[in-house]
Amino acid sequence: MELLKVSSKSNPVSVAGAIANYVKELGSIDVQVIGAGAINQLIKSIIISRGYLAPHGIEISCIPSFVDLKINNDVKTGIKFSIITL
Amino acid sequence: MELLKVSSKSNPVSVAGAIANYVKELGSIDVQVIGAGAINQLIKSIIISRGYLAPHGIEISCIPSFVDLKINNDVKTGIKFSIITL
């Protein structure tokens, strides 16, 4: 499965377009984030992408889980959102 | 449908217990939040509640949407998460 990364500085409209494209092509996409700001941007992106996908008869939902991410030899707890079609 | 409200100061373990109970009883629950801190607490709560529900054979996912909330005569944009069973 493909993996997108979203940060607190990501543009929700751009991320929404990427999510919609992946879901249309592959049926699902995993997105990885660290921190409250990044989660916030991702959730906005998911809501916007719902508007891109709904006219194609595609409804999505997301399943969050914790993931350990190694960054510069530090282990940080991030969150992975599996975005799936309903 | 029942409506929970979660803030940036909510305890994720308590919220997770409430989500799990509502999902077991009703099959779904809507949760309303405003702001990145509250979204962060809610997502952690959803992940923890997955651990409470999985042993009962219940898998959940969430569908976010924007909502206009009237607070002290101001209209703020919040986010509503519909938590559903798969």
Backbone of each chain as nested JSON, in Angstrom:
{
  "chains": [
    {"id": "A", "residues": [
      {"number": 1, "name": "MET", "atoms": {"N": [0.841, -1.203, 0.0], "CA": [0.0, 0.0, 0.0], "C": [0.877, 1.254, 0.0]}},
      {"number": 2, "name": "GLU", "atoms": {"N": [0.452, 2.283, -0.693], "CA": [1.197, 3.54, -0.721], "C": [1.131, 4.236, 0.637]}},
      {"number": 3, "name": "LEU", "atoms": {"N": [2.138, 5.08, 0.932], "CA": [2.174, 5.799, 2.199], "C": [2.418, 7.28, 1.957]}},
      {"number": 4, "name": "LEU", "atoms": {"N": [1.477, 8.12, 2.384], "CA": [1.63, 9.571, 2.307], "C": [2.109, 10.076, 3.675]}},
      {"number": 5, "name": "LYS", "atoms": {"N": [2.884, 11.19, 3.659], "CA": [3.254, 11.827, 4.924], "C": [2.711, 13.251, 4.92]}},
      {"number": 6, "name": "VAL", "atoms": {"N": [2.106, 13.661, 6.017], "CA": [1.518, 14.999, 6.109], "C": [2.108, 15.692, 7.33]}},
      {"number": 7, "name": "SER", "atoms": {"N": [2.474, 16.984, 7.179], "CA": [3.0, 17.752, 8.308], "C": [2.058, 18.904, 8.636]}},
      {"number": 8, "name": "SER", "atoms": {"N": [2.396, 19.646, 9.703], "CA": [1.547, 20.772, 10.104], "C": [1.569, 21.884, 9.055]}},
      {"number": 9, "name": "LYS", "atoms": {"N": [2.571, 21.827, 8.137], "CA": [2.668, 22.873, 7.107], "C": [2.08, 22.436, 5.774]}},
      {"number": 10, "name": "SER", "atoms": {"N": [1.566, 21.2, 5.708], "CA": [0.987, 20.709, 4.451], "C": [-0.273, 21.5, 4.105]}},
      {"number": 11, "name": "ASN", "atoms": {"N": [-0.493, 21.684, 2.815], "CA": [-1.688, 22.385, 2.331], "C": [-2.843, 21.387, 2.194]}},
      {"number": 12, "name": "PRO", "atoms": {"N": [-3.919, 21.573, 2.996], "CA": [-5.014, 20.598, 2.995], "C": [-5.624, 20.355, 1.613]}},
      {"number": 13, "name": "VAL", "atoms": {"N": [-5.676, 21.397, 0.771], "CA": [-6.276, 21.216, -0.558], "C": [-5.4, 20.301, -1.422]}},
      {"number": 14, "name": "SER", "atoms": {"N": [-4.068, 20.492, -1.351], "CA": [-3.155, 19.626, -2.095], "C": [-3.208, 18.188, -1.575]}},
      {"number": 15, "name": "VAL", "atoms": {"N": [-3.191, 18.045, -0.25], "CA": [-3.239, 16.703, 0.333], "C": [-4.553, 16.022, -0.029]}},
      {"number": 16, "name": "ALA", "atoms": {"N": [-5.652, 16.798, -0.016], "CA": [-6.97, 16.237, -0.367], "C": [-6.96, 15.684, -1.788]}},
      {"number": 17, "name": "GLY", "atoms": {"N": [-6.307, 16.43, -2.711], "CA": [-6.211, 15.963, -4.091], "C": [-5.441, 14.665, -4.195]}},
      {"number": 18, "name": "ALA", "atoms": {"N": [-4.333, 14.584, -3.443], "CA": [-3.512, 13.364, -3.452], "C": [-4.307, 12.182, -2.882]}},
      {"number": 19, "name": "ILE", "atoms": {"N": [-4.999, 12.407, -1.766], "CA": [-5.798, 11.332, -1.155], "C": [-6.856, 10.852, -2.152]}},
      {"number": 20, "name": "ALA", "atoms": {"N": [-7.563, 11.797, -2.768], "CA": [-8.635, 11.423, -3.71], "C": [-8.069, 10.607, -4.877]}},
      {"number": 21, "name": "ASN", "atoms": {"N": [-6.921, 11.03, -5.397], "CA": [-6.313, 10.297, -6.521], "C": [-5.921, 8.877, -6.124]}},
      {"number": 22, "name": "TYR", "atoms": {"N": [-5.271, 8.742, -4.971], "CA": [-4.864, 7.405, -4.514], "C": [-6.086, 6.512, -4.293]}},
      {"number": 23, "name": "VAL", "atoms": {"N": [-7.118, 7.079, -3.656], "CA": [-8.312, 6.261, -3.368], "C": [-8.986, 5.827, -4.665]}},
      {"number": 24, "name": "LYS", "atoms": {"N": [-9.047, 6.746, -5.657], "CA": [-9.678, 6.383, -6.935], "C": [-8.876, 5.291, -7.642]}},
      {"number": 25, "name": "GLU", "atoms": {"N": [-7.531, 5.397, -7.564], "CA": [-6.673, 4.43, -8.271], "C": [-6.522, 3.108, -7.535]}},
      {"number": 26, "name": "LEU", "atoms": {"N": [-6.321, 3.209, -6.202], "CA": [-5.935, 2.014, -5.432], "C": [-7.023, 1.534, -4.463]}},
      {"number": 27, "name": "GLY", "atoms": {"N": [-8.024, 2.391, -4.199], "CA": [-9.089, 1.984, -3.282], "C": [-8.802, 2.306, -1.823]}},
      {"number": 28, "name": "SER", "atoms": {"N": [-7.515, 2.609, -1.521], "CA": [-7.16, 2.955, -0.136], "C": [-5.788, 3.614, -0.119]}},
      {"number": 29, "name": "ILE", "atoms": {"N": [-5.474, 4.284, 0.996], "CA": [-4.161, 4.914, 1.138], "C": [-3.85, 5.074, 2.634]}},
      {"number": 30, "name": "ASP", "atoms": {"N": [-2.586, 4.845, 3.014], "CA": [-2.161, 5.073, 4.402], "C": [-1.48, 6.436, 4.488]}},
      {"number": 31, "name": "VAL", "atoms": {"N": [-1.798, 7.206, 5.528], "CA": [-1.177, 8.513, 5.734], "C": [-0.587, 8.553, 7.137]}},
      {"number": 32, "name": "GLN", "atoms": {"N": [0.666, 9.048, 7.221], "CA": [1.404, 9.054, 8.48], "C": [1.607, 10.488, 8.951]}},
      {"number": 33, "name": "VAL", "atoms": {"N": [1.374, 10.746, 10.243], "CA": [1.547, 12.089, 10.795], "C": [2.189, 12.017, 12.176]}},
      {"number": 34, "name": "ILE", "atoms": {"N": [2.849, 13.123, 12.576], "CA": [3.362, 13.27, 13.948], "C": [2.908, 14.624, 14.469]}},
      {"number": 35, "name": "GLY", "atoms": {"N": [2.23, 14.637, 15.607], "CA": [1.865, 15.888, 16.272], "C": [0.479, 16.388, 15.932]}},
      {"number": 36, "name": "ALA", "atoms": {"N": [-0.05, 17.212, 16.877], "CA": [-1.429, 17.689, 16.777], "C": [-1.662, 18.553, 15.53]}},
      {"number": 37, "name": "GLY", "atoms": {"N": [-0.657, 19.384, 15.17], "CA": [-0.815, 20.262, 14.005], "C": [-0.957, 19.468, 12.721]}},
      {"number": 38, "name": "ALA", "atoms": {"N": [-0.176, 18.402, 12.61], "CA": [-0.227, 17.557, 11.41], "C": [-1.54, 16.777, 11.341]}},
      {"number": 39, "name": "ILE", "atoms": {"N": [-1.997, 16.285, 12.496], "CA": [-3.288, 15.568, 12.534], "C": [-4.395, 16.506, 12.065]}},
      {"number": 40, "name": "ASN", "atoms": {"N": [-4.364, 17.736, 12.569], "CA": [-5.368, 18.742, 12.206], "C": [-5.404, 18.963, 10.689]}},
      {"number": 41, "name": "GLN", "atoms": {"N": [-4.216, 19.135, 10.072], "CA": [-4.166, 19.351, 8.62], "C": [-4.702, 18.128, 7.871]}},
      {"number": 42, "name": "LEU", "atoms": {"N": [-4.351, 16.943, 8.366], "CA": [-4.791, 15.723, 7.699], "C": [-6.315, 15.566, 7.763]}},
      {"number": 43, "name": "ILE", "atoms": {"N": [-6.893, 15.843, 8.937], "CA": [-8.355, 15.679, 9.064], "C": [-9.076, 16.642, 8.122]}},
      {"number": 44, "name": "LYS", "atoms": {"N": [-8.579, 17.89, 8.04], "CA": [-9.167, 18.851, 7.087], "C": [-9.05, 18.305, 5.665]}},
      {"number": 45, "name": "SER", "atoms": {"N": [-7.879, 17.737, 5.344], "CA": [-7.641, 17.18, 4.009], "C": [-8.619, 16.046, 3.699]}},
      {"number": 46, "name": "ILE", "atoms": {"N": [-8.865, 15.19, 4.693], "CA": [-9.772, 14.06, 4.484], "C": [-11.184, 14.576, 4.201]}},
      {"number": 47, "name": "ILE", "atoms": {"N": [-11.592, 15.618, 4.961], "CA": [-12.941, 16.172, 4.756], "C": [-13.057, 16.756, 3.345]}},
      {"number": 48, "name": "ILE", "atoms": {"N": [-12.03, 17.508, 2.918], "CA": [-12.051, 18.103, 1.574], "C": [-12.073, 17.005, 0.511]}},
      {"number": 49, "name": "SER", "atoms": {"N": [-11.291, 15.943, 0.711], "CA": [-11.237, 14.861, -0.287], "C": [-12.577, 14.136, -0.39]}},
      {"number": 50, "name": "ARG", "atoms": {"N": [-13.354, 14.126, 0.707], "CA": [-14.688, 13.52, 0.637], "C": [-15.537, 14.233, -0.413]}},
      {"number": 51, "name": "GLY", "atoms": {"N": [-15.339, 15.56, -0.507], "CA": [-16.074, 16.338, -1.501], "C": [-15.621, 16.043, -2.927]}},
      {"number": 52, "name": "TYR", "atoms": {"N": [-14.346, 15.664, -3.088], "CA": [-13.834, 15.298, -4.416], "C": [-14.339, 13.915, -4.821]}},
      {"number": 53, "name": "LEU", "atoms": {"N": [-14.509, 13.023, -3.836], "CA": [-14.823, 11.623, -4.133], "C": [-16.328, 11.356, -4.197]}},
      {"number": 54, "name": "ALA", "atoms": {"N": [-17.113, 12.123, -3.44], "CA": [-18.56, 11.877, -3.376], "C": [-19.227, 11.892, -4.76]}},
      {"number": 55, "name": "PRO", "atoms": {"N": [-18.859, 12.85, -5.654], "CA": [-19.497, 12.858, -6.984], "C": [-19.178, 11.609, -7.809]}},
      {"number": 56, "name": "HIS", "atoms": {"N": [-18.121, 10.87, -7.404], "CA": [-17.792, 9.621, -8.087], "C": [-18.42, 8.419, -7.372]}},
      {"number": 57, "name": "GLY", "atoms": {"N": [-19.295, 8.708, -6.41], "CA": [-19.968, 7.624, -5.692], "C": [-19.054, 6.906, -4.723]}},
      {"number": 58, "name": "ILE", "atoms": {"N": [-17.949, 7.591, -4.333], "CA": [-16.994, 6.954, -3.411], "C": [-17.095, 7.618, -2.039]}},
      {"number": 59, "name": "GLU", "atoms": {"N": [-17.364, 6.826, -1.009], "CA": [-17.428, 7.321, 0.375], "C": [-16.259, 6.711, 1.131]}},
      {"number": 60, "name": "ILE", "atoms": {"N": [-15.496, 7.572, 1.866], "CA": [-14.327, 7.059, 2.591], "C": [-14.494, 7.189, 4.102]}},
      {"number": 61, "name": "SER", "atoms": {"N": [-13.728, 6.38, 4.83], "CA": [-13.606, 6.559, 6.274], "C": [-12.161, 6.26, 6.648]}},
      {"number": 62, "name": "CYS", "atoms": {"N": [-11.771, 6.595, 7.878], "CA": [-10.37, 6.393, 8.255], "C": [-10.251, 5.625, 9.565]}},
      {"number": 63, "name": "ILE", "atoms": {"N": [-9.209, 4.815, 9.636], "CA": [-8.921, 4.007, 10.824], "C": [-7.551, 4.42, 11.345]}},
      {"number": 64, "name": "PRO", "atoms": {"N": [-7.5, 5.082, 12.52], "CA": [-6.204, 5.522, 13.058], "C": [-5.546, 4.442, 13.91]}},
      {"number": 65, "name": "SER", "atoms": {"N": [-4.21, 4.427, 13.921], "CA": [-3.471, 3.546, 14.834], "C": [-2.121, 4.195, 15.176]}},
      {"number": 66, "name": "PHE", "atoms": {"N": [-1.555, 3.81, 16.326], "CA": [-0.241, 4.328, 16.705], "C": [0.847, 3.618, 15.91]}},
      {"number": 67, "name": "VAL", "atoms": {"N": [1.918, 4.356, 15.55], "CA": [3.075, 3.733, 14.91], "C": [4.346, 4.322, 15.514]}},
      {"number": 68, "name": "ASP", "atoms": {"N": [5.365, 3.487, 15.701], "CA": [6.673, 3.963, 16.148], "C": [7.469, 4.386, 14.925]}},
      {"number": 69, "name": "LEU", "atoms": {"N": [7.93, 5.631, 14.918], "CA": [8.689, 6.148, 13.782], "C": [10.092, 6.51, 14.241]}},
      {"number": 70, "name": "LYS", "atoms": {"N": [11.081, 6.083, 13.469], "CA": [12.471, 6.396, 13.806], "C": [12.88, 7.648, 13.049]}},
      {"number": 71, "name": "ILE", "atoms": {"N": [13.186, 8.716, 13.795], "CA": [13.571, 9.989, 13.173], "C": [14.877, 10.46, 13.783]}},
      {"number": 72, "name": "ASN", "atoms": {"N": [15.932, 10.551, 12.982], "CA": [17.277, 10.922, 13.461], "C": [17.688, 10.099, 14.685]}},
      {"number": 73, "name": "ASN", "atoms": {"N": [17.497, 8.784, 14.605], "CA": [17.843, 7.848, 15.69], "C": [16.974, 7.977, 16.938]}},
      {"number": 74, "name": "ASP", "atoms": {"N": [15.971, 8.861, 16.918], "CA": [14.982, 8.935, 17.998], "C": [13.751, 8.138, 17.577]}},
      {"number": 75, "name": "VAL", "atoms": {"N": [13.115, 7.466, 18.534], "CA": [11.849, 6.814, 18.218], "C": [10.708, 7.699, 18.707]}},
      {"number": 76, "name": "LYS", "atoms": {"N": [9.841, 8.123, 17.778], "CA": [8.696, 8.955, 18.138], "C": [7.407, 8.205, 17.833]}},
      {"number": 77, "name": "THR", "atoms": {"N": [6.365, 8.517, 18.596], "CA": [5.079, 7.887, 18.333], "C": [4.29, 8.756, 17.361]}},
      {"number": 78, "name": "GLY", "atoms": {"N": [4.022, 8.203, 16.212], "CA": [3.208, 8.891, 15.231], "C": [1.859, 8.213, 15.121]}},
      {"number": 79, "name": "ILE", "atoms": {"N": [1.051, 8.712, 14.218], "CA": [-0.253, 8.094, 13.985], "C": [-0.397, 7.806, 12.498]}},
      {"number": 80, "name": "LYS", "atoms": {"N": [-0.839, 6.583, 12.21], "CA": [-1.113, 6.199, 10.827], "C": [-2.619, 6.139, 10.639]}},
      {"number": 81, "name": "PHE", "atoms": {"N": [-3.091, 6.813, 9.587], "CA": [-4.504, 6.748, 9.223], "C": [-4.643, 5.886, 7.976]}},
      {"number": 82, "name": "SER", "atoms": {"N": [-5.349, 4.786, 8.098], "CA": [-5.686, 3.997, 6.917], "C": [-6.997, 4.543, 6.375]}},
      {"number": 83, "name": "ILE", "atoms": {"N": [-6.928, 5.117, 5.17], "CA": [-8.143, 5.676, 4.562], "C": [-8.692, 4.633, 3.606]}},
      {"number": 84, "name": "ILE", "atoms": {"N": [-9.914, 4.208, 3.867], "CA": [-10.515, 3.112, 3.095], "C": [-11.844, 3.551, 2.492]}},
      {"number": 85, "name": "THR", "atoms": {"N": [-12.295, 2.828, 1.493], "CA": [-13.612, 3.106, 0.923], "C": [-14.659, 2.29, 1.657]}},
      {"number": 86, "name": "LEU", "atoms": {"N": [-15.855, 2.836, 1.783], "CA": [-16.944, 2.128, 2.486], "C": [-17.791, 1.356, 1.488]}}
    ]},
    {"id": "B", "residues": [
      {"number": 1, "name": "MET", "atoms": {"N": [-29.101, 9.975, 17.124], "CA": [-27.772, 9.501, 17.499], "C": [-27.205, 10.353, 18.634]}},
      {"number": 2, "name": "GLU", "atoms": {"N": [-26.497, 9.72, 19.547], "CA": [-25.886, 10.431, 20.67], "C": [-24.731, 11.312, 20.179]}},
      {"number": 3, "name": "LEU", "atoms": {"N": [-24.41, 12.371, 20.935], "CA": [-23.326, 13.278, 20.569], "C": [-22.401, 13.495, 21.761]}},
      {"number": 4, "name": "LEU", "atoms": {"N": [-21.138, 13.124, 21.601], "CA": [-20.116, 13.383, 22.623], "C": [-19.373, 14.657, 22.255]}},
      {"number": 5, "name": "LYS", "atoms": {"N": [-18.861, 15.39, 23.271], "CA": [-17.994, 16.534, 22.993], "C": [-16.652, 16.29, 23.653]}},
      {"number": 6, "name": "VAL", "atoms": {"N": [-15.565, 16.537, 22.905], "CA": [-14.218, 16.302, 23.414], "C": [-13.425, 17.593, 23.296]}},
      {"number": 7, "name": "SER", "atoms": {"N": [-12.666, 17.941, 24.36], "CA": [-11.827, 19.148, 24.317], "C": [-10.363, 18.756, 24.414]}},
      {"number": 8, "name": "SER", "atoms": {"N": [-9.482, 19.759, 24.304], "CA": [-8.042, 19.494, 24.378], "C": [-7.644, 18.998, 25.764]}},
      {"number": 9, "name": "LYS", "atoms": {"N": [-8.539, 19.2, 26.762], "CA": [-8.226, 18.768, 28.134], "C": [-8.871, 17.432, 28.487]}},
      {"number": 10, "name": "SER", "atoms": {"N": [-9.61, 16.853, 27.538], "CA": [-10.262, 15.564, 27.818], "C": [-9.212, 14.473, 27.994]}},
      {"number": 11, "name": "ASN", "atoms": {"N": [-9.513, 13.514, 28.865], "CA": [-8.625, 12.371, 29.11], "C": [-8.919, 11.272, 28.079]}},
      {"number": 12, "name": "PRO", "atoms": {"N": [-7.934, 10.956, 27.213], "CA": [-8.182, 9.991, 26.133], "C": [-8.683, 8.629, 26.627]}},
      {"number": 13, "name": "VAL", "atoms": {"N": [-8.208, 8.185, 27.813], "CA": [-8.649, 6.878, 28.32], "C": [-10.134, 6.92, 28.695]}},
      {"number": 14, "name": "SER", "atoms": {"N": [-10.562, 8.012, 29.331], "CA": [-11.987, 8.157, 29.682], "C": [-12.85, 8.256, 28.43]}},
      {"number": 15, "name": "VAL", "atoms": {"N": [-12.394, 9.07, 27.469], "CA": [-13.166, 9.242, 26.231], "C": [-13.239, 7.913, 25.477]}},
      {"number": 16, "name": "ALA", "atoms": {"N": [-12.12, 7.165, 25.485], "CA": [-12.09, 5.863, 24.807], "C": [-13.132, 4.919, 25.41]}},
      {"number": 17, "name": "GLY", "atoms": {"N": [-13.254, 4.939, 26.746], "CA": [-14.246, 4.102, 27.411], "C": [-15.657, 4.486, 27.0]}},
      {"number": 18, "name": "ALA", "atoms": {"N": [-15.913, 5.8, 26.935], "CA": [-17.24, 6.277, 26.535], "C": [-17.546, 5.88, 25.09]}},
      {"number": 19, "name": "ILE", "atoms": {"N": [-16.566, 6.052, 24.196], "CA": [-16.77, 5.681, 22.783], "C": [-17.084, 4.183, 22.689]}},
      {"number": 20, "name": "ALA", "atoms": {"N": [-16.281, 3.362, 23.384], "CA": [-16.479, 1.91, 23.311], "C": [-17.875, 1.525, 23.81]}},
      {"number": 21, "name": "ASN", "atoms": {"N": [-18.307, 2.151, 24.911], "CA": [-19.635, 1.83, 25.449], "C": [-20.75, 2.216, 24.48]}},
      {"number": 22, "name": "TYR", "atoms": {"N": [-20.662, 3.415, 23.911], "CA": [-21.693, 3.86, 22.958], "C": [-21.719, 2.948, 21.735]}},
      {"number": 23, "name": "VAL", "atoms": {"N": [-20.524, 2.591, 21.224], "CA": [-20.478, 1.753, 20.019], "C": [-21.065, 0.367, 20.318]}},
      {"number": 24, "name": "LYS", "atoms": {"N": [-20.742, -0.19, 21.509], "CA": [-21.282, -1.504, 21.86], "C": [-22.808, -1.449, 21.996]}},
      {"number": 25, "name": "GLU", "atoms": {"N": [-23.323, -0.342, 22.571], "CA": [-24.769, -0.233, 22.817], "C": [-25.544, 0.18, 21.575]}},
      {"number": 26, "name": "LEU", "atoms": {"N": [-24.987, 1.163, 20.841], "CA": [-25.758, 1.798, 19.756], "C": [-25.215, 1.494, 18.358]}},
      {"number": 27, "name": "GLY", "atoms": {"N": [-23.968, 0.991, 18.294], "CA": [-23.389, 0.683, 16.982], "C": [-22.662, 1.851, 16.344]}},
      {"number": 28, "name": "SER", "atoms": {"N": [-22.885, 3.068, 16.874], "CA": [-22.189, 4.238, 16.337], "C": [-22.319, 5.396, 17.32]}},
      {"number": 29, "name": "ILE", "atoms": {"N": [-21.461, 6.418, 17.146], "CA": [-21.527, 7.606, 18.006], "C": [-20.909, 8.785, 17.255]}},
      {"number": 30, "name": "ASP", "atoms": {"N": [-21.503, 9.969, 17.405], "CA": [-20.925, 11.183, 16.834], "C": [-20.159, 11.933, 17.914]}},
      {"number": 31, "name": "VAL", "atoms": {"N": [-18.963, 12.43, 17.548], "CA": [-18.151, 13.196, 18.494], "C": [-17.791, 14.532, 17.862]}},
      {"number": 32, "name": "GLN", "atoms": {"N": [-17.956, 15.611, 18.642], "CA": [-17.75, 16.967, 18.133], "C": [-16.531, 17.588, 18.81]}},
      {"number": 33, "name": "VAL", "atoms": {"N": [-15.677, 18.235, 18.009], "CA": [-14.482, 18.879, 18.566], "C": [-14.25, 20.229, 17.886]}},
      {"number": 34, "name": "ILE", "atoms": {"N": [-13.513, 21.116, 18.589], "CA": [-13.05, 22.38, 17.994], "C": [-11.562, 22.516, 18.282]}},
      {"number": 35, "name": "GLY", "atoms": {"N": [-10.745, 22.685, 17.247], "CA": [-9.329, 22.969, 17.446], "C": [-8.436, 21.744, 17.371]}},
      {"number": 36, "name": "ALA", "atoms": {"N": [-7.163, 22.017, 17.044], "CA": [-6.186, 20.947, 16.821], "C": [-5.945, 20.112, 18.073]}},
      {"number": 37, "name": "GLY", "atoms": {"N": [-5.916, 20.757, 19.252], "CA": [-5.66, 20.034, 20.487], "C": [-6.765, 19.022, 20.778]}},
      {"number": 38, "name": "ALA", "atoms": {"N": [-8.0, 19.435, 20.523], "CA": [-9.144, 18.548, 20.775], "C": [-9.173, 17.396, 19.769]}},
      {"number": 39, "name": "ILE", "atoms": {"N": [-8.84, 17.693, 18.513], "CA": [-8.787, 16.629, 17.49], "C": [-7.75, 15.591, 17.898]}},
      {"number": 40, "name": "ASN", "atoms": {"N": [-6.585, 16.066, 18.352], "CA": [-5.494, 15.19, 18.783], "C": [-5.964, 14.249, 19.908]}},
      {"number": 41, "name": "GLN", "atoms": {"N": [-6.639, 14.81, 20.923], "CA": [-7.126, 13.978, 22.036], "C": [-8.14, 12.956, 21.544]}},
      {"number": 42, "name": "LEU", "atoms": {"N": [-9.015, 13.395, 20.62], "CA": [-10.046, 12.484, 20.119], "C": [-9.432, 11.327, 19.333]}},
      {"number": 43, "name": "ILE", "atoms": {"N": [-8.445, 11.631, 18.49], "CA": [-7.846, 10.561, 17.681], "C": [-7.164, 9.534, 18.59]}},
      {"number": 44, "name": "LYS", "atoms": {"N": [-6.448, 10.028, 19.616], "CA": [-5.849, 9.094, 20.588], "C": [-6.95, 8.244, 21.232]}},
      {"number": 45, "name": "SER", "atoms": {"N": [-8.065, 8.892, 21.59], "CA": [-9.18, 8.167, 22.226], "C": [-9.729, 7.082, 21.309]}},
      {"number": 46, "name": "ILE", "atoms": {"N": [-9.846, 7.403, 20.023], "CA": [-10.393, 6.427, 19.07], "C": [-9.456, 5.221, 18.97]}},
      {"number": 47, "name": "ILE", "atoms": {"N": [-8.135, 5.498, 18.938], "CA": [-7.172, 4.394, 18.845], "C": [-7.271, 3.5, 20.092]}},
      {"number": 48, "name": "ILE", "atoms": {"N": [-7.352, 4.13, 21.278], "CA": [-7.461, 3.346, 22.521], "C": [-8.759, 2.542, 22.527]}},
      {"number": 49, "name": "SER", "atoms": {"N": [-9.85, 3.155, 22.07], "CA": [-11.147, 2.45, 22.076], "C": [-11.136, 1.252, 21.118]}},
      {"number": 50, "name": "ARG", "atoms": {"N": [-10.315, 1.329, 20.057], "CA": [-10.192, 0.171, 19.158], "C": [-9.693, -1.038, 19.936]}},
      {"number": 51, "name": "GLY", "atoms": {"N": [-8.793, -0.803, 20.896], "CA": [-8.279, -1.889, 21.732], "C": [-9.331, -2.45, 22.675]}},
      {"number": 52, "name": "TYR", "atoms": {"N": [-10.286, -1.605, 23.088], "CA": [-11.381, -2.079, 23.948], "C": [-12.388, -2.888, 23.137]}},
      {"number": 53, "name": "LEU", "atoms": {"N": [-12.558, -2.515, 21.867], "CA": [-13.632, -3.125, 21.061], "C": [-13.173, -4.365, 20.299]}},
      {"number": 54, "name": "ALA", "atoms": {"N": [-11.881, -4.404, 19.924], "CA": [-11.376, -5.519, 19.113], "C": [-11.652, -6.887, 19.752]}},
      {"number": 55, "name": "PRO", "atoms": {"N": [-11.461, -7.041, 21.086], "CA": [-11.73, -8.363, 21.687], "C": [-13.202, -8.764, 21.585]}},
      {"number": 56, "name": "HIS", "atoms": {"N": [-14.098, -7.81, 21.333], "CA": [-15.517, -8.124, 21.141], "C": [-15.843, -8.318, 19.659]}},
      {"number": 57, "name": "GLY", "atoms": {"N": [-14.797, -8.355, 18.837], "CA": [-15.012, -8.562, 17.403], "C": [-15.577, -7.343, 16.703]}},
      {"number": 58, "name": "ILE", "atoms": {"N": [-15.4, -6.158, 17.349], "CA": [-15.94, -4.922, 16.762], "C": [-14.794, -4.07, 16.226]}},
      {"number": 59, "name": "GLU", "atoms": {"N": [-14.829, -3.737, 14.939], "CA": [-13.831, -2.868, 14.307], "C": [-14.535, -1.562, 13.935]}},
      {"number": 60, "name": "ILE", "atoms": {"N": [-13.9, -0.42, 14.299], "CA": [-14.535, 0.876, 14.012], "C": [-13.697, 1.7, 13.042]}},
      {"number": 61, "name": "SER", "atoms": {"N": [-14.369, 2.645, 12.387], "CA": [-13.668, 3.656, 11.604], "C": [-14.399, 4.968, 11.798]}},
      {"number": 62, "name": "CYS", "atoms": {"N": [-13.807, 6.077, 11.354], "CA": [-14.448, 7.365, 11.591], "C": [-14.539, 8.183, 10.304]}},
      {"number": 63, "name": "ILE", "atoms": {"N": [-15.63, 8.937, 10.2], "CA": [-15.882, 9.796, 9.047], "C": [-15.97, 11.237, 9.555]}},
      {"number": 64, "name": "PRO", "atoms": {"N": [-14.975, 12.085, 9.199], "CA": [-15.003, 13.467, 9.682], "C": [-15.782, 14.387, 8.741]}},
      {"number": 65, "name": "SER", "atoms": {"N": [-16.403, 15.416, 9.298], "CA": [-17.047, 16.454, 8.467], "C": [-17.029, 17.778, 9.224]}},
      {"number": 66, "name": "PHE", "atoms": {"N": [-17.087, 18.887, 8.469], "CA": [-17.127, 20.209, 9.105], "C": [-18.53, 20.475, 9.645]}},
      {"number": 67, "name": "VAL", "atoms": {"N": [-18.612, 21.166, 10.792], "CA": [-19.905, 21.601, 11.333], "C": [-19.782, 23.029, 11.839]}},
      {"number": 68, "name": "ASP", "atoms": {"N": [-20.833, 23.813, 11.633], "CA": [-20.875, 25.164, 12.202], "C": [-21.445, 25.077, 13.609]}},
      {"number": 69, "name": "LEU", "atoms": {"N": [-20.694, 25.589, 14.573], "CA": [-21.134, 25.533, 15.965], "C": [-21.312, 26.953, 16.488]}},
      {"number": 70, "name": "LYS", "atoms": {"N": [-22.455, 27.198, 17.158], "CA": [-22.716, 28.52, 17.723], "C": [-22.25, 28.526, 19.174]}},
      {"number": 71, "name": "ILE", "atoms": {"N": [-21.242, 29.353, 19.467], "CA": [-20.695, 29.416, 20.825], "C": [-20.669, 30.866, 21.273]}},
      {"number": 72, "name": "ASN", "atoms": {"N": [-21.439, 31.192, 22.329], "CA": [-21.556, 32.577, 22.819], "C": [-21.859, 33.558, 21.675]}},
      {"number": 73, "name": "ASN", "atoms": {"N": [-22.813, 33.208, 20.82], "CA": [-23.243, 34.04, 19.696], "C": [-22.214, 34.171, 18.571]}},
      {"number": 74, "name": "ASP", "atoms": {"N": [-21.075, 33.471, 18.701], "CA": [-20.109, 33.386, 17.604], "C": [-20.331, 32.072, 16.86]}},
      {"number": 75, "name": "VAL", "atoms": {"N": [-20.13, 32.085, 15.54], "CA": [-20.185, 30.827, 14.808], "C": [-18.762, 30.35, 14.552]}},
      {"number": 76, "name": "LYS", "atoms": {"N": [-18.428, 29.16, 15.05], "CA": [-17.094, 28.589, 14.851], "C": [-17.21, 27.317, 14.026]}},
      {"number": 77, "name": "THR", "atoms": {"N": [-16.162, 27.018, 13.266], "CA": [-16.158, 25.78, 12.507], "C": [-15.539, 24.677, 13.345]}},
      {"number": 78, "name": "GLY", "atoms": {"N": [-16.321, 23.681, 13.636], "CA": [-15.825, 22.524, 14.363], "C": [-15.771, 21.329, 13.439]}},
      {"number": 79, "name": "ILE", "atoms": {"N": [-15.405, 20.205, 13.992], "CA": [-15.374, 18.977, 13.203], "C": [-16.164, 17.905, 13.94]}},
      {"number": 80, "name": "LYS", "atoms": {"N": [-17.028, 17.23, 13.186], "CA": [-17.801, 16.139, 13.751], "C": [-17.232, 14.823, 13.207]}},
      {"number": 81, "name": "PHE", "atoms": {"N": [-16.943, 13.888, 14.085], "CA": [-16.489, 12.555, 13.69], "C": [-17.628, 11.575, 13.914]}},
      {"number": 82, "name": "SER", "atoms": {"N": [-18.091, 10.977, 12.841], "CA": [-19.057, 9.889, 12.989], "C": [-18.257, 8.601, 13.126]}},
      {"number": 83, "name": "ILE", "atoms": {"N": [-18.353, 7.983, 14.28], "CA": [-17.635, 6.723, 14.519], "C": [-18.601, 5.578, 14.269]}},
      {"number": 84, "name": "ILE", "atoms": {"N": [-18.247, 4.741, 13.32], "CA": [-19.149, 3.667, 12.881], "C": [-18.452, 2.311, 12.98]}},
      {"number": 85, "name": "THR", "atoms": {"N": [-19.227, 1.25, 12.993], "CA": [-18.644, -0.096, 12.982], "C": [-18.478, -0.541, 11.536]}},
      {"number": 86, "name": "LEU", "atoms": {"N": [-17.428, -1.328, 11.292], "CA": [-17.181, -1.829, 9.929], "C": [-17.814, -3.211, 9.751]}}
    ]}
  ]
}
